[in-house]
Amino acid sequence: MATTTIGIKVDDNTRARLKTLAEAKNRSPHWLMRTALAEYLAREEEREHERREDEARWDRYVLTGEAVPNERVKKWLGALAEGRDAKCPR
């Protein structure tokens, strides 16, 4: 995979914290920044995916008026809480 350099500006306090943590973890500041960025992107991409799914579900509800009754959801969640494998109600 090709790589490219991107520079970021941080204040002196952030730079010192980064250096201290890198030393404590026996890693380079570069490794910490790459790892932090990769984790942040993965987390935010997942949130964005979930947001789009939620929006599509809402749009479908607005269009059809169909929803899963609360009692079916409570029964399903109860089964999961008891450790039973249960299909998500539709």
N, C-alpha and C positions, 0 to 999 in steps of 0.2 A: 504494500500500500504506500502510495506517495505521501510524503508529509510536507508541510509548509510551516513556516514560522509566523506566529502572530504575537505581537507584543501587547502587554497590558500595563497600565500604570497603576501602582498601588502606593498607599502612603507608607511612611517609614515604619509605623507601628505594625501594619499588616505584613510588611516584608520581614520584620523581626520575628513576628509570630510564626510565619511560614518557615523561616530558617530554624527556629527553636524546635518546632514540631518535626521538621525533617530530620534534624539531628537525633531527636528522641526516638524516632522510628527507624533510624539508620537508612534513610532514603534521601534522595535529593529533593530540593524544592520543586524542581521540574517534574519529578515523578508525582509529587503530591498535587500539583496543579493539574496535571493531565488526568490523574485519577479523580480528583474532585469534579473536573469538567465532564468527564465521561459519566460519572454517577449522576450529576445534575441533569445532563441531557437525557439520560435514560428515564429518570424520574419524571421530568417535565413532559417528555414525549408520551409516557404512559398516561399522565394526567390529561394531556390534550386528547389522546385517543378516547379516554373515558368520557371527557366532556362532549366529544363529537357523538359518541354512542348515546349519551344521555339526551342530547339535543334531538337525535333521530328518534329516540323513544318518545320524547315529548311531542314531536311533530306527528308521529304515528297516532298518539293518543288524541291529539287535537283533531286530526283528520277522521279517526274512526270512533272515538269515544270509548274504545275498549280498554279495560284495565283488568289487572288480576285482583280479585276480591281479597280484602284484608284477612278474612278467615283462612283462606288457602295459603296466604303468605305466612301467617302465624303458625299454621300446622307444619309447613315446610321448615321454617326456622326452628321450631321445636324439635323436629326430627334431627336436624343438623346438630342442635345443642346436645342431644342425647347420643350423638356419635353414629347415628344411622345414616346410611347413604340414601339421599332422597333427591329426586329430580326437581329442578326448579319449576315452579308452576308457570304456566303460560296463560 
